[in-house]
């Protein structure tokens, strides 16, 4: 068994007496920076606007696992988890940080109506739970969008 023939089948240049001079490095893979303000804003918007789909998936998962569970409770818990997770994404946006402000403008430019809708739905959700501190944070972003455009 010739080891050069085995490895040669993976690289056409290896037939040239094991030369690595024409070796091509693998392409660079871009990574998503989950700490970036753009990522956080996008995740917030997507989570809130896709919550019906998310809640349906959670309900179906639990309904199949345990049919005797109360679907209303499952829906309520799924909604609570969703809004809390979405809030965790957006609460770190600092309106005094230039990078965060630029990300907010960029997100608003691409989908201002969706972002405003997500913020309003979140405010409504937290008002119903009487979590007014969270409402104040979300309102701050909504006001920034409205006064900046």
ZALUMGU-513606 format. One record per atom (N, C-alpha, C): x, y, z; residue in three letters. Coordinates in steps of 0.001 Angstrom, whole numbers, padded with zeros to 6 digits, always signed. Atoms other than C-alpha are relative to their C-alpha. Layout:
XYZALA ...
***
This chain:
+000852-001168+000000UNK +000000+000000+000000UNK +000900+001235+000000UNK -000788-001223+000126UNK +001444+003333-001091UNK -000778+001148+000625UNK +000655-001084-000715UNK +000513+006092+001357UNK -000117+001260-000849UNK +000048-001179+000864UNK +001308+008775-001244UNK -001163-000065-000972UNK +001147+000144+000901UNK -001342+007352-003571UNK -001304+000273+000735UNK +001215-000245-000775UNK -003934+007453-000805UNK -000211+001495+000188UNK +000131-001430-000222UNK -003226+011062+000101UNK -000022+000771-001308UNK -000001-000642+001303UNK -002671+011939-003537UNK -001385+000107-000597UNK +001353-000061+000547UNK -006291+011225-004304UNK -000783+001196+000525UNK +000677-001159-000563UNK -007271+014190-002131UNK +000551+001316-000523UNK -000630-001229+000443UNK -004920+016714-003673UNK +000717-000286-001317UNK -000572+000283+001323UNK -004081+016778-007362UNK +001478+000386-000079UNK -001389-000433+000069UNK -000770+018562-006700UNK +000948-001015+000644UNK -000876+000946-000685UNK +000526+015679-004584UNK +000587-001027-000964UNK -000553+000921+000991UNK +001176+013668-007732UNK +001369+000472-000472UNK -001280-000568+000419UNK +004094+015998-008419UNK +001042-000230+001089UNK -001035+000409-000946UNK +006480+014102-006148UNK -000217+000596+001381UNK +000299-000456-001354UNK +004709+015209-002967UNK +000164+001487+000197UNK -000184-001435-000111UNK +005077+018901-003712UNK -001225+000652+000634UNK +001084-000764-000609UNK +003000+021199-001539UNK +000008+001443-000466UNK -000141-001382+000447UNK +003901+024312-003490UNK -001310+000572-000534UNK +001264-000517+000520UNK +000444+024571-005054UNK -001152-000282+000960UNK +001023+000250-001011UNK -001428+023850-001816UNK -000885+001221+000152UNK +000963-001071-000176UNK -004561+025925-001503UNK -000626-000152+001375UNK +000585+000107-001333UNK -005643+026679+002051UNK -001529+000001-000093UNK +001461-000005+000027UNK -009301+026101+002912UNK -000527+001429+000124UNK +000552-001352-000081UNK -011574+029128+002612UNK -000250+000394+001456UNK +000257-000493-001346UNK -012003+031294+005674UNK -001502-000046+000265UNK +001398+000076-000401UNK -015237+030728+007504UNK -000295+001213+000865UNK +000354-001165-000804UNK -016923+033830+008803UNK -000849-000469+001177UNK +000718+000351-001211UNK -018199+033565+012335UNK -000960+001118+000363UNK +000980-000975-000447UNK -021224+035281+013758UNK +000393+000453+001397UNK -000328-000561-001303UNK -020406+037579+016631UNK -001295+000203+000777UNK +001245-000042-000755UNK -023220+036905+019065UNK -000041+001130+001022UNK -000032-001135-000919UNK -022118+039851+021198UNK -000176+001331-000720UNK +000128-001252+000743UNK -022491+042390+018407UNK -001413+000560+000139UNK +001327-000606-000109UNK -025352+044873+018665UNK -000904-000348-001188UNK +000813+000367+001170UNK -026501+044007+015128UNK -000628-001373+000185UNK +000509+001350-000246UNK -026857+040361+016065UNK -001117+000034+001041UNK +000993-000065-001073UNK -028750+041195+019261UNK -001305+000635-000480UNK +001210-000651+000522UNK -031164+043544+017495UNK -000747-000907-000963UNK +000624+000912+000951UNK -031790+041058+014721UNK -000677-001174+000687UNK +000597+001115-000730UNK -032424+038226+017150UNK -001245+000444+000752UNK +001179-000533-000686UNK -034796+040384+019192UNK -001187+000083-000962UNK +001076-000194+000986UNK -036808+041302+016118UNK -000536-001335-000497UNK +000427+001292+000557UNK -036880+037775+014714UNK -000763-000840+001021UNK +000692+000780-001030UNK -037868+036156+017995UNK -001425+000497+000200UNK +001332-000548-000259UNK -040778+038497+018593UNK -000920-000205-001196UNK +000865+000106+001179UNK -042074+038441+015032UNK -000295-001442-000380UNK +000253+001414+000296UNK -041800+034659+014797UNK -000562-000745+001208UNK +000432+000652-001231UNK -043322+033996+018209UNK -001165-000952-000203UNK +001114+000928+000229UNK -046471+032391+016840UNK +000507-001358-000445UNK -000596+001245+000466UNK -044417+029797+015026UNK +000722-000706+001147UNK -000737+000554-001135UNK -042213+029288+018088UNK -000968-000617+001013UNK +000966+000492-000980UNK -045199+028921+020439UNK -000688-001251-000504UNK +000625+001190+000585UNK -046850+026444+018081UNK +000926-001204+000100UNK -000967+001094-000102UNK -043679+024352+018035UNK +000118-000506+001433UNK -000097+000406-001401UNK -043442+024356+021835UNK -001243-000777+000413UNK +001250+000685-000343UNK -047091+023384+022188UNK -000029-001398-000603UNK -000012+001318+000644UNK -046742+020558+019692UNK +000988-000946+000670UNK -001003+000824-000666UNK -043604+019299+021421UNK -000545-000571+001303UNK +000514+000465-001288UNK -045239+019125+024839UNK -001281-000810-000149UNK +001243+000748+000222UNK -048573+017898+023485UNK +000301-001444-000388UNK -000394+001363+000395UNK -046848+014909+021904UNK +000642-000747+001167UNK -000697+000641-001115UNK -044733+014235+024988UNK -000970-000379+001121UNK +000941+000246-001102UNK -047584+014479+027502UNK -001352+000610-000370UNK +001286-000530+000472UNK -051107+014833+026021UNK -000908+000539+001098UNK +000874-000441-001093UNK -052649+015438+029466UNK +000339+001382+000522UNK -000379-001335-000437UNK -050855+018749+029939UNK -000993+001038-000513UNK +000893-001097+000381UNK -052884+021948+029813UNK +000676+000854-001072UNK -000571-000725+001142UNK -052217+023559+026435UNK +000089+001500+000281UNK -000041-001432-000318UNK -053046+027050+027750UNK +001217+000343+000847UNK -001183-000231-000833UNK -050338+026758+030389UNK +001277-000100-000825UNK -001177+000171+000856UNK -047856+025532+027816UNK +000186+001228-000881UNK -000083-001184+000857UNK -048680+028424+025523UNK +000486+001211+000798UNK -000390-001118-000851UNK -048322+030903+028391UNK +001483-000078+000365UNK -001408+000176-000354UNK -044966+029454+029463UNK +000897+000233-001213UNK -000773-000220+001226UNK -043710+029399+025864UNK +000113+001474-000330UNK -000004-001438+000262UNK -044674+033040+025459UNK +000904+000728+000996UNK -000870-000611-001009UNK -042968+033989+028732UNK +001469-000229-000328UNK -001383+000326+000353UNK -039777+032209+027683UNK +000460+000814-001195UNK -000341-000725+001219UNK -039836+033858+024296UNK +000277+001470+000269UNK -000173-001429-000253UNK -040292+037422+025511UNK +001194+000273+000911UNK -001166-000172-000864UNK -037697+037001+028256UNK +001297-000149-000796UNK -001200+000226+000814UNK -035172+035638+025766UNK +000235+001189-000942UNK -000116-001142+000903UNK -035885+038441+023306UNK +000470+001241+000770UNK -000411-001140-000823UNK -035549+041005+026094UNK +001482-000092+000362UNK -001420+000187-000312UNK -032184+039523+027050UNK +000892+000464-001146UNK -000792-000445+001146UNK -030968+040268+023528UNK +000068+001528-000078UNK +000021-001445+000272UNK -032054+043895+023361UNK +000434+000854+001180UNK -000297-000834-001165UNK -031397+045068+026910UNK +001445+000488+000041UNK -001405-000416+000001UNK -027673+045321+026219UNK +000338+001076-001010UNK -000259-001062+000980UNK -028062+047942+023504UNK +000150+001325+000750UNK -000350-001223-000710UNK -026415+051108+024794UNK -000142+001193-000947UNK +000258-001155+000854UNK -027750+054324+023306UNK +001052+001098+000147UNK -001116-000932-000119UNK -024552+056099+024362UNK +001246-000542-000698UNK -001117+000649+000678UNK -022315+053724+022399UNK -000200+000170-001508UNK +000113-000305+001430UNK -021635+054774+018796UNK -000254-001251-000838UNK +000192+001256+000742UNK -021390+051172+017537UNK -001437-000511+000152UNK +001369+000456-000250UNK -024738+050320+019134UNK -001014+000895-000730UNK +000892-000942+000699UNK -026387+053448+017722UNK +000013-000282-001500UNK -000097+000318+001429UNK -025088+052636+014240UNK -000734-001289-000331UNK +000709+001266+000222UNK -026418+049086+014550UNK -001514+000211+000058UNK +001434-000289-000107UNK -029806+050428+015627UNK -000503+000721-001241UNK +000375-000685+001241UNK -029902+052798+012641UNK -000032-000972-001184UNK -000058+000979+001085UNK -028895+049974+010315UNK -001205-000943+000051UNK +001163+000887-000162UNK -031584+047664+011718UNK -001284+000736-000370UNK +001180-000799+000317UNK -034153+050463+011451UNK -000097+000270-001496UNK +000001-000247+001445UNK -033103+051201+007875UNK -000508-001230-000760UNK +000381+001240+000681UNK -033583+047561+006887UNK -001418-000447+000327UNK +001313+000528-000393UNK -036755+046846+008838UNK -000576+000788+001173UNK +000483-000857-001091UNK -037990+049800+010908UNK -001389-000416+000467UNK +001368+000379-000370UNK -041623+048712+010832UNK +000004-001285+000830UNK -000090+001255-000755UNK -040715+045212+012009UNK +000589+000221+001378UNK -000632-000266-001286UNK -038462+046521+014767UNK -000960+000742+000924UNK +000981-000717-000813UNK -041104+048974+015969UNK -001124-000925+000447UNK +001043+000966-000343UNK -043709+046219+015870UNK +000465-000938+001111UNK -000548+000890-001025UNK -041475+043905+017904UNK +000108+000729+001340UNK -000098-000775-001238UNK -040832+046651+020455UNK -001377+000225+000612UNK +001364-000221-000508UNK -044554+047466+020749UNK -000615-001278+000569UNK +000529+001267-000514UNK -045504+043799+021161UNK +000654-000359+001332UNK -000711+000291-001247UNK -042855+043409+023839UNK -000490+000898+001134UNK +000517-000932-001017UNK -044048+046507+025678UNK -001370-000455+000471UNK +001335+000496-000369UNK -047632+045190+025600UNK +000101-001232+000893UNK -000165+001235-000782UNK -046486+041815+026907UNK +000432+000322+001432UNK -000516-000303-001334UNK -044521+043272+029818UNK -000940+000911+000794UNK +001031-000782-000698UNK -047301+045786+030637UNK -001028-000935+000626UNK +000969+000959-000527UNK -049701+042875+031051UNK +000532-000744+001220UNK -000627+000666-001146UNK -047235+041301+033488UNK +000394+001000+001087UNK -000347-001089-000905UNK -046751+044666+035207UNK +001502+000062+000278UNK -001453-000130-000085UNK -043009+044584+034560UNK +000387+001315-000680UNK -000117-001328+000572UNK -042765+048297+034025UNK +001450+000428-000237UNK -001404-000335+000230UNK -038969+048478+034301UNK +000427-000445-001406UNK -000319+000508+001343UNK -038692+046351+031167UNK -000699+000846-001059UNK +000723-000872+000933UNK -041329+048485+029483UNK +000769+001297-000224UNK -000743-001260+000104UNK -039256+051593+030227UNK +001235-000177-000881UNK -001185+000261+000834UNK -036151+050033+028653UNK -000405-000093-001466UNK +000467+000179+001384UNK -038071+048995+025535UNK -000513+001311-000583UNK +000528-001289+000454UNK -039807+052387+025310UNK +001147+000941-000373UNK -001175-000816+000293UNK -036381+054050+025367UNK +000488-000259-001437UNK -000428+000336+001364UNK -035428+052194+022160UNK -001032+000459-001027UNK +001065-000423+000914UNK -038789+052905+020545UNK +000033+001514-000194UNK -000095-001459+000102UNK -038509+056617+021322UNK +001222+000420-000809UNK -001210-000304+000754UNK -034960+056688+019985UNK -000238-000173-001500UNK +000301+000233+001415UNK -036170+055188+016697UNK -000907+001084-000567UNK +000987-000972+000486UNK -039083+057600+016400UNK +000567+001415-000071UNK -000552-001359-000019UNK -037140+060749+017292UNK +001219+000149-000899UNK -001211-000051+000829UNK -034106+059843+015198UNK -000291-000031-001492UNK +000296+000117+001439UNK -035921+059395+011921UNK -000759+001159-000538UNK 
***
